[in-house]
Amino acid sequence: MKIATTVTCVLLLMLICVSTAGQIAIVKNGKPQSRLVIDSSVDADNKAANLMNFFIQRITGTKLPIVEANQKIKNGDIIIGDYQSSATFLFTDLGFGIWLM
């Protein structure tokens, strides 16, 4: 339940960010423009990515690909977990963070 609340808050935060100058399109014309980057060995990261994808699919009709953190990070990637990189920190709660490349 706490993870669902957290992901819902993140999605609302992302919707708010869409109306600002630093916009990113995570889905455009029904095609994913971003990826969810996780460490699949961390259960909370898996649950957060799947829950986030559930809401993204409900809103856009499209799921984002979920990839392992050991892959090359690209611009527009949404990083879920505890990562140190040049990504912009968006949100943290319950032991995981969400970062945007």
Buried (B, 14 or more C-beta within 10 A) or exposed (E): EEBEEBBEEBBEEBEEBEEEEEEBEBBEEEEBBBBBBBBBEBEBBBBBBBBBBBBBEEEBEBBBEBBEBEEEBEEBBBBBBBBEEEBEEBBEBEEBBBBBB
